[in-house]
């Protein structure tokens, strides 16, 4: 696993946390929740690529 991926996920997490805090304090809880969900989707999309590469590696390793 690449260290850059961990830093990207951490950056998205920090950005989402700050946006969530700002939006929640300004009384926009619904938008804060949508921001959190959008951040989760972005991180999951980044992980899907890595999981796909892992499955391809396992398939080639076992010649499936």
PDB file with SEQRES, HELIX, SHEET and CRYST1 records, atoms N, CA, C and O in Angstrom:
SEQRES   1 A   64  UNK UNK UNK UNK UNK UNK UNK UNK UNK UNK UNK UNK UNK          
SEQRES   2 A   64  UNK UNK UNK UNK UNK UNK UNK UNK UNK UNK UNK UNK UNK          
SEQRES   3 A   64  UNK UNK UNK UNK UNK UNK UNK UNK UNK UNK UNK UNK UNK          
SEQRES   4 A   64  UNK UNK UNK UNK UNK UNK UNK UNK UNK UNK UNK UNK UNK          
SEQRES   5 A   64  UNK UNK UNK UNK UNK UNK UNK UNK UNK UNK UNK UNK              
HELIX    1 AA1 UNK A    3  UNK A   25  1                                  23    
HELIX    2 AA2 UNK A   29  UNK A   61  1                                  33    
CRYST1    1.000    1.000    1.000  90.00  90.00  90.00 P 1           1          
ATOM      1  N   UNK A   1       0.844  -1.171   0.000  1.00  0.00           N  
ATOM      2  CA  UNK A   1       0.000   0.000   0.000  1.00  0.00           C  
ATOM      3  C   UNK A   1       0.894   1.240   0.000  1.00  0.00           C  
ATOM      4  O   UNK A   1       1.935   1.278   0.655  1.00  0.00           O  
ATOM      5  N   UNK A   2       0.476   2.205  -0.719  1.00  0.00           N  
ATOM      6  CA  UNK A   2       1.255   3.424  -0.873  1.00  0.00           C  
ATOM      7  C   UNK A   2       0.964   4.392   0.269  1.00  0.00           C  
ATOM      8  O   UNK A   2      -0.179   4.526   0.705  1.00  0.00           O  
ATOM      9  N   UNK A   3       2.002   5.059   0.743  1.00  0.00           N  
ATOM     10  CA  UNK A   3       1.830   6.007   1.848  1.00  0.00           C  
ATOM     11  C   UNK A   3       1.040   7.231   1.386  1.00  0.00           C  
ATOM     12  O   UNK A   3       0.344   7.861   2.183  1.00  0.00           O  
ATOM     13  N   UNK A   4       1.147   7.562   0.110  1.00  0.00           N  
ATOM     14  CA  UNK A   4       0.406   8.707  -0.415  1.00  0.00           C  
ATOM     15  C   UNK A   4      -1.099   8.524  -0.257  1.00  0.00           C  
ATOM     16  O   UNK A   4      -1.823   9.489  -0.010  1.00  0.00           O  
ATOM     17  N   UNK A   5      -1.563   7.305  -0.397  1.00  0.00           N  
ATOM     18  CA  UNK A   5      -2.994   7.027  -0.230  1.00  0.00           C  
ATOM     19  C   UNK A   5      -3.442   7.338   1.193  1.00  0.00           C  
ATOM     20  O   UNK A   5      -4.521   7.892   1.404  1.00  0.00           O  
ATOM     21  N   UNK A   6      -2.615   6.982   2.159  1.00  0.00           N  
ATOM     22  CA  UNK A   6      -2.954   7.263   3.554  1.00  0.00           C  
ATOM     23  C   UNK A   6      -3.021   8.764   3.792  1.00  0.00           C  
ATOM     24  O   UNK A   6      -3.919   9.245   4.483  1.00  0.00           O  
ATOM     25  N   UNK A   7      -2.074   9.506   3.224  1.00  0.00           N  
ATOM     26  CA  UNK A   7      -2.084  10.959   3.377  1.00  0.00           C  
ATOM     27  C   UNK A   7      -3.288  11.597   2.689  1.00  0.00           C  
ATOM     28  O   UNK A   7      -3.856  12.561   3.200  1.00  0.00           O  
ATOM     29  N   UNK A   8      -3.678  11.064   1.536  1.00  0.00           N  
ATOM     30  CA  UNK A   8      -4.861  11.590   0.843  1.00  0.00           C  
ATOM     31  C   UNK A   8      -6.121  11.359   1.667  1.00  0.00           C  
ATOM     32  O   UNK A   8      -6.965  12.247   1.783  1.00  0.00           O  
ATOM     33  N   UNK A   9      -6.244  10.164   2.238  1.00  0.00           N  
ATOM     34  CA  UNK A   9      -7.415   9.857   3.066  1.00  0.00           C  
ATOM     35  C   UNK A   9      -7.438  10.745   4.301  1.00  0.00           C  
ATOM     36  O   UNK A   9      -8.497  11.224   4.707  1.00  0.00           O  
ATOM     37  N   UNK A  10      -6.273  10.963   4.896  1.00  0.00           N  
ATOM     38  CA  UNK A  10      -6.191  11.836   6.074  1.00  0.00           C  
ATOM     39  C   UNK A  10      -6.552  13.275   5.707  1.00  0.00           C  
ATOM     40  O   UNK A  10      -7.224  13.958   6.478  1.00  0.00           O  
ATOM     41  N   UNK A  11      -6.115  13.735   4.547  1.00  0.00           N  
ATOM     42  CA  UNK A  11      -6.428  15.098   4.116  1.00  0.00           C  
ATOM     43  C   UNK A  11      -7.926  15.267   3.891  1.00  0.00           C  
ATOM     44  O   UNK A  11      -8.503  16.284   4.275  1.00  0.00           O  
ATOM     45  N   UNK A  12      -8.549  14.283   3.275  1.00  0.00           N  
ATOM     46  CA  UNK A  12      -9.999  14.342   3.069  1.00  0.00           C  
ATOM     47  C   UNK A  12     -10.712  14.334   4.418  1.00  0.00           C  
ATOM     48  O   UNK A  12     -11.682  15.067   4.615  1.00  0.00           O  
ATOM     49  N   UNK A  13     -10.239  13.519   5.336  1.00  0.00           N  
ATOM     50  CA  UNK A  13     -10.852  13.454   6.661  1.00  0.00           C  
ATOM     51  C   UNK A  13     -10.749  14.766   7.415  1.00  0.00           C  
ATOM     52  O   UNK A  13     -11.719  15.203   8.034  1.00  0.00           O  
ATOM     53  N   UNK A  14      -9.587  15.398   7.369  1.00  0.00           N  
ATOM     54  CA  UNK A  14      -9.415  16.684   8.051  1.00  0.00           C  
ATOM     55  C   UNK A  14     -10.287  17.751   7.415  1.00  0.00           C  
ATOM     56  O   UNK A  14     -10.923  18.537   8.117  1.00  0.00           O  
ATOM     57  N   UNK A  15     -10.319  17.783   6.093  1.00  0.00           N  
ATOM     58  CA  UNK A  15     -11.140  18.771   5.389  1.00  0.00           C  
ATOM     59  C   UNK A  15     -12.619  18.590   5.703  1.00  0.00           C  
ATOM     60  O   UNK A  15     -13.327  19.568   5.945  1.00  0.00           O  
ATOM     61  N   UNK A  16     -13.082  17.367   5.701  1.00  0.00           N  
ATOM     62  CA  UNK A  16     -14.489  17.088   6.000  1.00  0.00           C  
ATOM     63  C   UNK A  16     -14.807  17.436   7.452  1.00  0.00           C  
ATOM     64  O   UNK A  16     -15.883  17.961   7.742  1.00  0.00           O  
ATOM     65  N   UNK A  17     -13.887  17.152   8.358  1.00  0.00           N  
ATOM     66  CA  UNK A  17     -14.119  17.467   9.769  1.00  0.00           C  
ATOM     67  C   UNK A  17     -14.241  18.974   9.984  1.00  0.00           C  
ATOM     68  O   UNK A  17     -15.113  19.427  10.725  1.00  0.00           O  
ATOM     69  N   UNK A  18     -13.376  19.745   9.342  1.00  0.00           N  
ATOM     70  CA  UNK A  18     -13.438  21.204   9.486  1.00  0.00           C  
ATOM     71  C   UNK A  18     -14.721  21.743   8.885  1.00  0.00           C  
ATOM     72  O   UNK A  18     -15.394  22.572   9.496  1.00  0.00           O  
ATOM     73  N   UNK A  19     -15.066  21.276   7.687  1.00  0.00           N  
ATOM     74  CA  UNK A  19     -16.309  21.734   7.056  1.00  0.00           C  
ATOM     75  C   UNK A  19     -17.524  21.347   7.884  1.00  0.00           C  
ATOM     76  O   UNK A  19     -18.465  22.129   8.015  1.00  0.00           O  
ATOM     77  N   UNK A  20     -17.506  20.149   8.441  1.00  0.00           N  
ATOM     78  CA  UNK A  20     -18.615  19.701   9.267  1.00  0.00           C  
ATOM     79  C   UNK A  20     -18.758  20.595  10.496  1.00  0.00           C  
ATOM     80  O   UNK A  20     -19.868  20.985  10.859  1.00  0.00           O  
ATOM     81  N   UNK A  21     -17.653  20.912  11.126  1.00  0.00           N  
ATOM     82  CA  UNK A  21     -17.677  21.759  12.310  1.00  0.00           C  
ATOM     83  C   UNK A  21     -18.199  23.163  11.994  1.00  0.00           C  
ATOM     84  O   UNK A  21     -19.022  23.706  12.731  1.00  0.00           O  
ATOM     85  N   UNK A  22     -17.720  23.739  10.903  1.00  0.00           N  
ATOM     86  CA  UNK A  22     -18.155  25.086  10.523  1.00  0.00           C  
ATOM     87  C   UNK A  22     -19.638  25.101  10.184  1.00  0.00           C  
ATOM     88  O   UNK A  22     -20.369  25.993  10.613  1.00  0.00           O  
ATOM     89  N   UNK A  23     -20.082  24.113   9.413  1.00  0.00           N  
ATOM     90  CA  UNK A  23     -21.487  24.087   9.024  1.00  0.00           C  
ATOM     91  C   UNK A  23     -22.398  23.802  10.213  1.00  0.00           C  
ATOM     92  O   UNK A  23     -23.480  24.380  10.314  1.00  0.00           O  
ATOM     93  N   UNK A  24     -21.977  22.928  11.106  1.00  0.00           N  
ATOM     94  CA  UNK A  24     -22.808  22.615  12.269  1.00  0.00           C  
ATOM     95  C   UNK A  24     -22.923  23.814  13.203  1.00  0.00           C  
ATOM     96  O   UNK A  24     -23.985  24.059  13.774  1.00  0.00           O  
ATOM     97  N   UNK A  25     -21.842  24.553  13.359  1.00  0.00           N  
ATOM     98  CA  UNK A  25     -21.881  25.736  14.237  1.00  0.00           C  
ATOM     99  C   UNK A  25     -22.722  26.861  13.654  1.00  0.00           C  
ATOM    100  O   UNK A  25     -23.261  27.684  14.394  1.00  0.00           O  
ATOM    101  N   UNK A  26     -22.836  26.899  12.331  1.00  0.00           N  
ATOM    102  CA  UNK A  26     -23.638  27.952  11.713  1.00  0.00           C  
ATOM    103  C   UNK A  26     -25.106  27.545  11.570  1.00  0.00           C  
ATOM    104  O   UNK A  26     -25.903  28.283  10.991  1.00  0.00           O  
ATOM    105  N   UNK A  27     -25.462  26.366  12.100  1.00  0.00           N  
ATOM    106  CA  UNK A  27     -26.857  25.946  12.093  1.00  0.00           C  
ATOM    107  C   UNK A  27     -27.287  25.206  10.847  1.00  0.00           C  
ATOM    108  O   UNK A  27     -28.485  25.073  10.596  1.00  0.00           O  
ATOM    109  N   UNK A  28     -26.358  24.728  10.072  1.00  0.00           N  
ATOM    110  CA  UNK A  28     -26.687  24.011   8.843  1.00  0.00           C  
ATOM    111  C   UNK A  28     -26.322  22.534   8.999  1.00  0.00           C  
ATOM    112  O   UNK A  28     -25.420  22.023   8.335  1.00  0.00           O  
ATOM    113  N   UNK A  29     -27.036  21.877   9.882  1.00  0.00           N  
ATOM    114  CA  UNK A  29     -26.722  20.486  10.194  1.00  0.00           C  
ATOM    115  C   UNK A  29     -26.943  19.554   9.005  1.00  0.00           C  
ATOM    116  O   UNK A  29     -26.207  18.583   8.836  1.00  0.00           O  
ATOM    117  N   UNK A  30     -27.940  19.838   8.191  1.00  0.00           N  
ATOM    118  CA  UNK A  30     -28.222  18.982   7.035  1.00  0.00           C  
ATOM    119  C   UNK A  30     -27.090  19.040   6.028  1.00  0.00           C  
ATOM    120  O   UNK A  30     -26.680  18.017   5.480  1.00  0.00           O  
ATOM    121  N   UNK A  31     -26.586  20.244   5.787  1.00  0.00           N  
ATOM    122  CA  UNK A  31     -25.474  20.378   4.856  1.00  0.00           C  
ATOM    123  C   UNK A  31     -24.198  19.780   5.432  1.00  0.00           C  
ATOM    124  O   UNK A  31     -23.360  19.270   4.688  1.00  0.00           O  
ATOM    125  N   UNK A  32     -24.043  19.838   6.751  1.00  0.00           N  
ATOM    126  CA  UNK A  32     -22.890  19.222   7.394  1.00  0.00           C  
ATOM    127  C   UNK A  32     -22.931  17.712   7.208  1.00  0.00           C  
ATOM    128  O   UNK A  32     -21.898  17.090   6.961  1.00  0.00           O  
ATOM    129  N   UNK A  33     -24.118  17.117   7.325  1.00  0.00           N  
ATOM    130  CA  UNK A  33     -24.248  15.681   7.131  1.00  0.00           C  
ATOM    131  C   UNK A  33     -23.973  15.301   5.679  1.00  0.00           C  
ATOM    132  O   UNK A  33     -23.335  14.283   5.412  1.00  0.00           O  
ATOM    133  N   UNK A  34     -24.448  16.108   4.751  1.00  0.00           N  
ATOM    134  CA  UNK A  34     -24.203  15.828   3.337  1.00  0.00           C  
ATOM    135  C   UNK A  34     -22.714  15.941   3.015  1.00  0.00           C  
ATOM    136  O   UNK A  34     -22.199  15.175   2.201  1.00  0.00           O  
ATOM    137  N   UNK A  35     -22.026  16.877   3.638  1.00  0.00           N  
ATOM    138  CA  UNK A  35     -20.578  17.012   3.440  1.00  0.00           C  
ATOM    139  C   UNK A  35     -19.861  15.777   3.959  1.00  0.00           C  
ATOM    140  O   UNK A  35     -18.933  15.278   3.323  1.00  0.00           O  
ATOM    141  N   UNK A  36     -20.289  15.287   5.107  1.00  0.00           N  
ATOM    142  CA  UNK A  36     -19.686  14.081   5.675  1.00  0.00           C  
ATOM    143  C   UNK A  36     -19.916  12.883   4.763  1.00  0.00           C  
ATOM    144  O   UNK A  36     -19.003  12.090   4.533  1.00  0.00           O  
ATOM    145  N   UNK A  37     -21.117  12.750   4.249  1.00  0.00           N  
ATOM    146  CA  UNK A  37     -21.409  11.641   3.334  1.00  0.00           C  
ATOM    147  C   UNK A  37     -20.611  11.751   2.039  1.00  0.00           C  
ATOM    148  O   UNK A  37     -20.147  10.744   1.505  1.00  0.00           O  
ATOM    149  N   UNK A  38     -20.452  12.972   1.535  1.00  0.00           N  
ATOM    150  CA  UNK A  38     -19.659  13.170   0.316  1.00  0.00           C  
ATOM    151  C   UNK A  38     -18.201  12.794   0.566  1.00  0.00           C  
ATOM    152  O   UNK A  38     -17.566  12.186  -0.295  1.00  0.00           O  
ATOM    153  N   UNK A  39     -17.669  13.145   1.722  1.00  0.00           N  
ATOM    154  CA  UNK A  39     -16.302  12.768   2.064  1.00  0.00           C  
ATOM    155  C   UNK A  39     -16.138  11.261   2.154  1.00  0.00           C  
ATOM    156  O   UNK A  39     -15.130  10.708   1.714  1.00  0.00           O  
ATOM    157  N   UNK A  40     -17.127  10.607   2.722  1.00  0.00           N  
ATOM    158  CA  UNK A  40     -17.099   9.149   2.826  1.00  0.00           C  
ATOM    159  C   UNK A  40     -17.111   8.507   1.441  1.00  0.00           C  
ATOM    160  O   UNK A  40     -16.385   7.543   1.198  1.00  0.00           O  
ATOM    161  N   UNK A  41     -17.919   9.028   0.545  1.00  0.00           N  
ATOM    162  CA  UNK A  41     -17.990   8.488  -0.812  1.00  0.00           C  
ATOM    163  C   UNK A  41     -16.657   8.681  -1.536  1.00  0.00           C  
ATOM    164  O   UNK A  41     -16.200   7.787  -2.249  1.00  0.00           O  
ATOM    165  N   UNK A  42     -16.040   9.838  -1.354  1.00  0.00           N  
ATOM    166  CA  UNK A  42     -14.747  10.104  -2.001  1.00  0.00           C  
ATOM    167  C   UNK A  42     -13.694   9.108  -1.513  1.00  0.00           C  
ATOM    168  O   UNK A  42     -12.937   8.560  -2.314  1.00  0.00           O  
ATOM    169  N   UNK A  43     -13.647   8.877  -0.209  1.00  0.00           N  
ATOM    170  CA  UNK A  43     -12.661   7.942   0.342  1.00  0.00           C  
ATOM    171  C   UNK A  43     -12.956   6.522  -0.127  1.00  0.00           C  
ATOM    172  O   UNK A  43     -12.030   5.779  -0.452  1.00  0.00           O  
ATOM    173  N   UNK A  44     -14.216   6.137  -0.168  1.00  0.00           N  
ATOM    174  CA  UNK A  44     -14.559   4.789  -0.638  1.00  0.00           C  
ATOM    175  C   UNK A  44     -14.190   4.599  -2.103  1.00  0.00           C  
ATOM    176  O   UNK A  44     -13.756   3.516  -2.495  1.00  0.00           O  
ATOM    177  N   UNK A  45     -14.355   5.633  -2.914  1.00  0.00           N  
ATOM    178  CA  UNK A  45     -13.965   5.530  -4.321  1.00  0.00           C  
ATOM    179  C   UNK A  45     -12.456   5.360  -4.458  1.00  0.00           C  
ATOM    180  O   UNK A  45     -11.996   4.632  -5.338  1.00  0.00           O  
ATOM    181  N   UNK A  46     -11.681   6.023  -3.602  1.00  0.00           N  
ATOM    182  CA  UNK A  46     -10.233   5.851  -3.638  1.00  0.00           C  
ATOM    183  C   UNK A  46      -9.859   4.428  -3.218  1.00  0.00           C  
ATOM    184  O   UNK A  46      -8.924   3.848  -3.770  1.00  0.00           O  
ATOM    185  N   UNK A  47     -10.569   3.872  -2.262  1.00  0.00           N  
ATOM    186  CA  UNK A  47     -10.259   2.527  -1.776  1.00  0.00           C  
ATOM    187  C   UNK A  47     -10.713   1.443  -2.749  1.00  0.00           C  
ATOM    188  O   UNK A  47     -10.107   0.373  -2.805  1.00  0.00           O  
ATOM    189  N   UNK A  48     -11.761   1.702  -3.506  1.00  0.00           N  
ATOM    190  CA  UNK A  48     -12.258   0.700  -4.458  1.00  0.00           C  
ATOM    191  C   UNK A  48     -11.187   0.387  -5.498  1.00  0.00           C  
ATOM    192  O   UNK A  48     -11.023  -0.768  -5.890  1.00  0.00           O  
ATOM    193  N   UNK A  49     -10.466   1.398  -5.941  1.00  0.00           N  
ATOM    194  CA  UNK A  49      -9.396   1.163  -6.917  1.00  0.00           C  
ATOM    195  C   UNK A  49      -8.312   0.262  -6.324  1.00  0.00           C  
ATOM    196  O   UNK A  49      -7.827  -0.656  -6.985  1.00  0.00           O  
ATOM    197  N   UNK A  50      -7.945   0.531  -5.089  1.00  0.00           N  
ATOM    198  CA  UNK A  50      -6.899  -0.264  -4.457  1.00  0.00           C  
ATOM    199  C   UNK A  50      -7.360  -1.700  -4.231  1.00  0.00           C  
ATOM    200  O   UNK A  50      -6.578  -2.634  -4.410  1.00  0.00           O  
ATOM    201  N   UNK A  51      -8.602  -1.884  -3.846  1.00  0.00           N  
ATOM    202  CA  UNK A  51      -9.135  -3.229  -3.631  1.00  0.00           C  
ATOM    203  C   UNK A  51      -9.212  -3.984  -4.958  1.00  0.00           C  
ATOM    204  O   UNK A  51      -8.953  -5.186  -5.009  1.00  0.00           O  
ATOM    205  N   UNK A  52      -9.567  -3.277  -6.024  1.00  0.00           N  
ATOM    206  CA  UNK A  52      -9.598  -3.899  -7.342  1.00  0.00           C  
ATOM    207  C   UNK A  52      -8.200  -4.359  -7.745  1.00  0.00           C  
ATOM    208  O   UNK A  52      -8.036  -5.460  -8.269  1.00  0.00           O  
ATOM    209  N   UNK A  53      -7.194  -3.523  -7.505  1.00  0.00           N  
ATOM    210  CA  UNK A  53      -5.818  -3.916  -7.808  1.00  0.00           C  
ATOM    211  C   UNK A  53      -5.393  -5.124  -6.976  1.00  0.00           C  
ATOM    212  O   UNK A  53      -4.681  -6.002  -7.462  1.00  0.00           O  
ATOM    213  N   UNK A  54      -5.830  -5.160  -5.733  1.00  0.00           N  
ATOM    214  CA  UNK A  54      -5.508  -6.302  -4.872  1.00  0.00           C  
ATOM    215  C   UNK A  54      -6.114  -7.589  -5.408  1.00  0.00           C  
ATOM    216  O   UNK A  54      -5.445  -8.622  -5.437  1.00  0.00           O  
ATOM    217  N   UNK A  55      -7.369  -7.540  -5.830  1.00  0.00           N  
ATOM    218  CA  UNK A  55      -8.003  -8.734  -6.384  1.00  0.00           C  
ATOM    219  C   UNK A  55      -7.325  -9.175  -7.672  1.00  0.00           C  
ATOM    220  O   UNK A  55      -7.165 -10.373  -7.909  1.00  0.00           O  
ATOM    221  N   UNK A  56      -6.921  -8.215  -8.512  1.00  0.00           N  
ATOM    222  CA  UNK A  56      -6.194  -8.570  -9.733  1.00  0.00           C  
ATOM    223  C   UNK A  56      -4.864  -9.237  -9.403  1.00  0.00           C  
ATOM    224  O   UNK A  56      -4.469 -10.196 -10.066  1.00  0.00           O  
ATOM    225  N   UNK A  57      -4.186  -8.746  -8.400  1.00  0.00           N  
ATOM    226  CA  UNK A  57      -2.922  -9.348  -7.983  1.00  0.00           C  
ATOM    227  C   UNK A  57      -3.136 -10.763  -7.460  1.00  0.00           C  
ATOM    228  O   UNK A  57      -2.355 -11.662  -7.772  1.00  0.00           O  
ATOM    229  N   UNK A  58      -4.180 -10.968  -6.674  1.00  0.00           N  
ATOM    230  CA  UNK A  58      -4.465 -12.309  -6.151  1.00  0.00           C  
ATOM    231  C   UNK A  58      -4.831 -13.266  -7.283  1.00  0.00           C  
ATOM    232  O   UNK A  58      -4.411 -14.423  -7.282  1.00  0.00           O  
ATOM    233  N   UNK A  59      -5.620 -12.780  -8.253  1.00  0.00           N  
ATOM    234  CA  UNK A  59      -5.976 -13.621  -9.388  1.00  0.00           C  
ATOM    235  C   UNK A  59      -4.734 -14.030 -10.174  1.00  0.00           C  
ATOM    236  O   UNK A  59      -4.599 -15.187 -10.573  1.00  0.00           O  
ATOM    237  N   UNK A  60      -3.835 -13.087 -10.393  1.00  0.00           N  
ATOM    238  CA  UNK A  60      -2.633 -13.433 -11.157  1.00  0.00           C  
ATOM    239  C   UNK A  60      -1.690 -14.311 -10.338  1.00  0.00           C  
ATOM    240  O   UNK A  60      -0.966 -15.136 -10.896  1.00  0.00           O  
ATOM    241  N   UNK A  61      -1.698 -14.136  -9.027  1.00  0.00           N  
ATOM    242  CA  UNK A  61      -0.835 -14.951  -8.173  1.00  0.00           C  
ATOM    243  C   UNK A  61      -1.249 -16.412  -8.187  1.00  0.00           C  
ATOM    244  O   UNK A  61      -0.398 -17.300  -8.243  1.00  0.00           O  
ATOM    245  N   UNK A  62      -2.541 -16.665  -8.139  1.00  0.00           N  
ATOM    246  CA  UNK A  62      -3.043 -18.029  -8.130  1.00  0.00           C  
ATOM    247  C   UNK A  62      -3.453 -18.525  -9.507  1.00  0.00           C  
ATOM    248  O   UNK A  62      -4.007 -19.617  -9.633  1.00  0.00           O  
ATOM    249  N   UNK A  63      -3.187 -17.740 -10.530  1.00  0.00           N  
ATOM    250  CA  UNK A  63      -3.491 -18.100 -11.926  1.00  0.00           C  
ATOM    251  C   UNK A  63      -4.949 -18.488 -12.106  1.00  0.00           C  
ATOM    252  O   UNK A  63      -5.252 -19.544 -12.661  1.00  0.00           O  
ATOM    253  N   UNK A  64      -5.850 -17.633 -11.636  1.00  0.00           N  
ATOM    254  CA  UNK A  64      -7.275 -17.905 -11.763  1.00  0.00           C  
ATOM    255  C   UNK A  64      -7.840 -17.254 -12.993  1.00  0.00           C  
ATOM    256  O   UNK A  64      -9.035 -17.377 -13.262  1.00  0.00           O  
TER     257      UNK A  64                                                      
END                                                                             
